[in-house]
Amino acid sequence: MTFIQKLVTTLLPDKWVADIQAESQRWLLRCPTCGTARSVWEMGGIRYKARSKGRVVYAMCTTCGQRQNMSLEWQPDE
């Protein structure tokens, strides 16, 4: 867990933390090289009450080890 995740989980009520974590896990970063998709929460970030269309984030893929721009995607309810 990153510093910001620890800070949020410590300071906010449990209900809010659960909502923030659930929503952050539905935002995916997809690597253009290997196609691996990981949630923003797993990558150490927080994304809550946000909207994005076509946004890219510079990050390192844990599968192929490449640092590059990854597309940010919303995973809808199944």
C-alpha positions as CSV (number, residue, x, y, z in Angstrom):
1,M,0.0,0.0,0.0
2,T,1.4,3.4,-1.0
3,F,1.6,6.4,1.4
4,I,-1.5,8.0,0.0
5,Q,-3.5,4.8,0.3
6,K,-2.4,4.4,3.9
7,L,-3.3,8.0,4.6
8,V,-6.7,7.7,3.2
9,T,-7.5,4.4,4.9
10,T,-6.3,5.8,8.2
11,L,-8.1,9.1,8.2
12,L,-11.4,8.4,6.5
13,P,-14.4,6.3,7.8
14,D,-14.4,2.6,6.9
15,K,-17.5,3.0,4.6
16,W,-15.7,5.7,2.6
17,V,-12.5,3.7,2.4
18,A,-14.5,0.7,1.1
19,D,-16.2,2.9,-1.6
20,I,-12.9,4.5,-2.7
21,Q,-11.1,1.1,-2.9
22,A,-14.0,-0.5,-4.8
23,E,-14.1,2.3,-7.4
24,S,-10.3,2.5,-7.7
25,Q,-10.3,-1.2,-8.5
26,R,-12.7,-0.7,-11.4
27,W,-10.3,1.8,-13.1
28,L,-7.8,-0.2,-15.2
29,L,-4.4,0.8,-16.6
30,R,-3.7,-1.3,-19.8
31,C,-0.2,-1.8,-21.1
32,P,0.0,-1.2,-24.9
33,T,3.0,-3.5,-25.2
34,C,1.8,-6.7,-23.5
35,G,-1.9,-6.0,-23.0
36,T,-1.8,-6.5,-19.3
37,A,-4.5,-4.6,-17.4
38,R,-4.2,-3.8,-13.6
39,S,-6.4,-1.7,-11.4
40,V,-5.4,1.7,-10.3
41,W,-5.6,0.5,-6.7
42,E,-3.2,-2.4,-7.4
43,M,-0.8,0.0,-9.0
44,G,-0.8,2.1,-5.8
45,G,-3.2,4.8,-6.9
46,I,-6.6,6.2,-5.9
47,R,-9.3,7.2,-8.4
48,Y,-12.7,8.2,-6.9
49,K,-15.6,10.1,-8.4
50,A,-13.6,10.7,-11.5
51,R,-14.4,10.7,-15.2
52,S,-12.0,10.2,-18.1
53,K,-12.2,9.5,-21.8
54,G,-9.1,8.9,-23.6
55,R,-6.8,9.7,-20.7
56,V,-3.4,8.1,-20.5
57,V,-1.1,7.7,-17.5
58,Y,2.7,7.3,-17.5
59,A,3.4,4.2,-15.5
60,M,5.5,1.1,-15.4
61,C,4.0,-2.3,-16.3
62,T,4.7,-4.9,-13.7
63,T,4.5,-7.7,-16.3
64,C,6.9,-6.5,-19.1
65,G,8.8,-3.9,-17.1
66,Q,8.3,-1.1,-19.7
67,R,7.6,2.5,-18.6
68,Q,5.1,4.1,-20.9
69,N,1.8,5.8,-21.4
70,M,-1.0,3.4,-20.5
71,S,-4.7,3.9,-21.3
72,L,-7.0,4.5,-18.4
73,E,-10.2,2.5,-18.8
74,W,-13.4,2.1,-16.7
75,Q,-14.6,-1.4,-16.1
76,P,-18.4,-1.3,-16.0
77,D,-20.6,-3.4,-13.8
78,E,-20.9,-6.9,-15.0
